[in-house]
Amino acid sequence: MILAGYQGIGKSTASELSSNYIDLESSNFFVDGSRDENWYKVYANIAKHLSDQGYVVMTASHKIFRDYLKEQKIKFTTISPDVSLKDAWIEKLEKRFKKTNKEKDYKTLMNAKQMFEENVKDLQSEKNHYIIKDIDYSLVGIISELTYKRNTIDTDSYHLTLDDIYNTRVYIAGKMTGFGTEEIFKRFNRVEDILVNNNCGVMNPAIVWHLKDTSKFNPNEYLEICYSMLSVCDVVIVLPDSRDSYGTNCEINYAKQEGKRIYVLDKSDNLHILYHD
């Protein structure tokens, strides 16, 4: 997924929270103070290559870059603040510049002061766009929401039977936050029992759930453990009512990156194809 973000939305900060998020900095294409005239083409090709591997790629939002993406039929979504947030956004950029004293942050601030409304309206004119309505937002939350929409499938689509994954190694992905410990084990262990009876090897992340509840392991460290479990499996099964989960969407993106087969389990225990390399 490629996300072309307005300046100051927090791409760098978000990229530090997950190894699956990449802040593709366009300023790296400057050499001795100038950029090659075709820099945006290389930039777009790199973004697409990373996105195709399952990464969430956060890019700059230059018009020439977006026009090239459209020319090449490369899908992307823009993220920008609502016009009503102009004063609050400029204040945020001023605070950032005072903290960093970087030339690029000064240029970003000046650009916002001079062209905020013009720039955000241009971004919001794109076919796929997301408008930030509140200055107190979470970019990670926005990414999770967009990933959820992107991964949504037609529940009436062709479904498989357990025979289609017989004798495979399966990782169970599913929402845990918001459920009590007993309910988490009930949800995951029920599916594990079905899979074991289907001669599958199963990696059930519920067995390490207690690690997430301790102050010694943060959520991203827990995710790294889950990625390790997922990496040795052939198939990922996503539990019902999990598609709005940040952790589950991270696992889906990682599984795509690794070329795993991904199926969604509905409430009738039918399997729907989400991704098949």
Helices and strands as residue ranges (DSSP letters): E 2-5, H 11-15, E 21-23, G 26-29, E 30-31, E 34-35, H 39-52, E 56-59, H 63-71, E 77-81, G 83-85, H 86-100, H 103-123, E 129-132, H 139-151, E 159-160, G 162-165, E 169-173, H 181-196, E 201-203, G 205-208, H 209-212, H 219-231, E 235-238, H 246-257, E 261-265, E 271-275
